[in-house]
């Protein structure tokens, strides 16, 4: 399973609508890349330093989506 898919599954399971909705869309193949990137940037800005397990995943997912 690829790294981005694993990260999106964690986001989808997070319960945080900001990232769970676009992550679920990605997993279902209905991805709007710009919407997903925007949500990840916002999540990183709002929560990227709180210390939870998702913090490093926001930036990593953004990197992977840019490849």
N, C-alpha and C positions, 0 to 999 in steps of 0.2 A: 504494500500500500504506500502511495507516495506521501511525502512529508506534508504537503499542503492539504491534502485530504484529511490527514490525521489531525492537523491543527483546526481545520474547519469543523470536524466532528466535535472537538472540544468546545469550540465557540458555540456550536449549535446546542450542545448540552448545558451551556452556561446558565441559561435562563435569563440572560441580560438581552432584552429585545434589540438593543442597538446592534449587537453582533450576531445574535442567534438567528434573526430573520434572514439577513443576507447570507449567512453561513449555510443555512438550510437551503436557500435558493441555489447557492453554488453546488451543494451536494445533490440537488435535484436536477442539475444541468440548466437551470434558468438564471444563470449569473449575469448580472450587469456589473462588469469589471469596475467601472468608475464608481458605482454606488458602493460596492464592496470595499474598494480602496478608501473611499471617503469615510465609511463607517469604521474601518480599522484605524485610520488616522485620528478620528474623533475619540475612539476608545482609548487609544494610546495617550492622547492629550488629557483625557478625563481620569484615567485609571492606570496609566502605564507605570506608575511608581508606587502603587499601593502595597506591593509585596506579594500579591497572589501569583499562582502558577501561570496565569495568562499573560502577565506583564511582558515577558520576553517574546511571547508568541505574536503579539500585534506587529512588532517590527519585522519579525522573521516572515510572517505571512505577506507583509507588504513587499519585502525583498523578493520572495518567491513569485508574487504576482507580476513583478516588473521584469522577470526573466523572459 
